[in-house]
Amino acid sequence: MSRDWKRCTVPKLKQSVMSSLPVLYWMPKYSVWDYGMPDLISGISVGIMHLPQGTFAVLSIMVGSVTERLAPDIVFLKMNDNNLTAEVDITTRDSHRVQVAAATTVLAGLIQVVLGLVKFGFVGTYLSEPLVRAYTTAAAAHAVVAQLKYIFGVSPTRFSGPLSLVYTLKDVCSLLPKTHLPTLVVSAVSIVFLIAAKELNSFLSPKLPVPIPVELITIVAATLISNFAHLNSNYTVSVVGDIPSGLSPPRVPHVNIFGEVIGDAFALAIVGYAISISLGKTFALKHGYKVDSNQELVALGLSNVAGGFFQCYAVCSSMSRSLIQETTGGKTQMAGLASAVIVLMTILKLGPLFQELPKAVLASIVFVNLKGMFKQYADIITLWRSSKIDLVVWLVTWVSTLLFNLDMGLAASISVALLTVIFRTQLPTYSVLGNIPGTELYVDIETHREAREIPGVTIFRSSATVYFANADLYFEALKEKSGLDISKMIIYKRRQEAKQKRREKRAERRAKRQAKREWRAQRAAGQLPGVPVFSVEEEAAHWRDTCIDGNVTDKEEQSWTERENGTVFVIPTTPQTPDGHSRWEYLKGADPDSASLGWMSELQDGDTTTLGSSSEDTLSHDLERVSLGSLGKWTWDIHSIILDLSTANFIDTVAINTMKNIFQDFSEIDVDIYLTGCQGKCIPSQILHVYCFNLDGYLISARKLFSTASVVEQLELGNFFSKSITKRRLFVSVHDAVLYCLDHHEASSFHRYEPSMVCVMYRTMWGARNFRDFNQTGRPAVTTENPNI
């Protein structure tokens, strides 16, 4: 086995470094002419938005709930020396809460880094597109509700936990009569200006080198108007206010707090990652790029760890600011660098310049930029027409996120999405396949009218993997589609076997009594010949000969009637083979009360016999044959069933046992089972190429076949193969199995290939090529050494 993949080479090292530090890949290719100005404008706009808004609202609430739980006001009460009353020491309380928030942030960042290193980002694959779009739509609703208090100038109560959105919206609605009109006017003017400017921007965008920085113009204009009109002092319009200057020195968080906040830190890590990856997927789908979920986890974790040392809250992607960056023309991560520089400069020196900026203007910017998210409600109509299950995922995600907030809503939505996967695999579509004449294609006969069933062969396929949740349903669907009610047929057969054994015993007892009476009669007459031995088979053979000749005397017929009284006779129709097997036909007279039996195949041990079919029925006009019409199809209509497992990528022990039962039960009614199309990993030494040419030398089809090692290995580990179920029952394709079944049962009514076609197959074995011809039946003239093909 080659070990090249374990060797460290320069290209592999370079690729690993590039994947870990993507900036080394895109930075040398950065075009200042194409992206410089849009990224700068976008970065400035987003940077100014960062100043009063802070981190994502949901994460702020989650961190705030932790700090309030571990540092409640009651712990920091102190006595007032003047009037001997208790009051909260705000300075000490806030200092302790900052320590709790920093410790929680650092621990959440460490969890995210570890999860990224162990490739936990695979959980992002469970975030389907309907789930992500519904989740971001509900998150947009949370963001809008969070901005309502700034738009209307009211002060609702702060809620957290499930139904907090409902409670907040109810409280805001109850405070609408107290709306601050100057603030509402500022909000309305800002919203109208933003919408009009954005529409104008969209109309002129093909003619403009860079988009118009609408948000930046709005912020600058609102700050100037508020400053010169004194909106805060004259009309009590709420403004950003004092912005602290300078950075706090780095400080190691209190490790002793980790044990108390580990649960909250894990929730922060998961929710922050889910919000970031969902937004990343949304924009990736829109702009056609790929998001590395593990890289996102590591980057987000490092940001939180570094920020925690500077007493920062946990961060994640913000929907409103991400949309602002997109709508203002941001193209690369240089826009994020520009916004970070703006925030740093503002914290250090420029903070006082934005103190008079009304909060209502910032809320209006968020509200207008969320318009794109609300357009996603059109998904309901689209999904109603295309997929009802995806619509259920969308609605459940949206409702659960609205009612239970983003953390519990995410967990509920992922659970429902996984349940839909289980539901789809547990109740898949089962179909019987037919062949399209003149091709190797096999399709559902119910949806393709041109498909034709193969005489004597049923091809059964499930649209999902067979595993423990649907194994029983698979077996039941197979019996229904094949038309063979195995349970009834086997029960009927065993009942008839039991009746036949009882009749044989009664016949044997009668024979012994008759022999004994004859012996006594001969003894009384003075004659003592040898004891006669009564043989059911000899008597039945005599009955068969007389029936065929048509010379049944009344005396013989009366003798048999009196002797057996309607007993079913056993006639061997084929000679006994060396292994002890023989074919028996159970016949009966015209007595309507006697049970009718069909063909049975008696095994060597005599315990298990099965119903079968007769190919030579010379007594069909004189004797009544068993009819299995009420039990399903006549057994001689189907001789083979092919199970197409091309949709199976694994098989568990329950499915293996179900397959064993299928082989065993159908073998009892003389129906052969074959498996085809098992998916698996390709073994390089067992690759097959099949090419089909016409006589003019033109290639008309090509196939690459390969062994299905993984599923076959699982079958082997599950002890599936035995003396009765060998690997000769496995075929690469359905067509190969069909050709084998038809040749094995000498069927000639199936249209194979045109005589002008010649198929050549060669096997690649470590570079060696051996060409092999197909014979006229369409099957390879020389088989490969691989028993699975």
Salt bridges, closest charged atoms under 4 A:
ASP4 OD1 - ARG7 NH1 3.07
ASP73 OD1 - ARG93 NH1 2.94
ASP73 OD1 - ARG97 NH2 3.17
ASP94 OD1 - ARG93 NH2 3.05
GLU199 OE2 - LYS371 NZ 3.63
GLU215 OE2 - LYS198 NZ 2.66
ASP264 OD2 - ARG69 NH2 2.96
GLU326 OE2 - LYS286 NZ 2.85
GLU326 OE2 - HIS287 NE2 2.84
ASP379 OD2 - ARG133 NE 2.52
ASP390 OD1 - ARG424 NH2 3.08
GLU440 OE1 - ARG703 NE 3.30
GLU446 OE2 - LYS481 NZ 3.18
GLU476 OE2 - LYS479 NZ 3.25
GLU508 OE2 - LYS512 NZ 3.59
GLU539 OE2 - ARG563 NH1 3.37
GLU556 OE2 - HIS542 NE2 3.33
GLU564 OE1 - ARG510 NH1 3.88
ASP579 OD2 - HIS581 ND1 3.10
ASP617 OD2 - ARG625 NH2 2.05
GLU624 OE1 - LYS588 NZ 3.32
ASP644 OD2 - ARG461 NH1 3.73
GLU668 OE1 - LYS493 NZ 3.04
GLU668 OE2 - ARG494 NH2 3.54
ASP670 OD2 - ARG583 NH1 3.30
ASP672 OD2 - HIS745 NE2 3.60
GLU716 OE2 - LYS727 NZ 2.27
ASP743 OD1 - ARG752 NH1 3.15
ASP743 OD2 - ARG779 NE 3.84
GLU754 OE2 - HIS751 NE2 3.55
GLU785 OE1 - ARG763 NH1 2.67
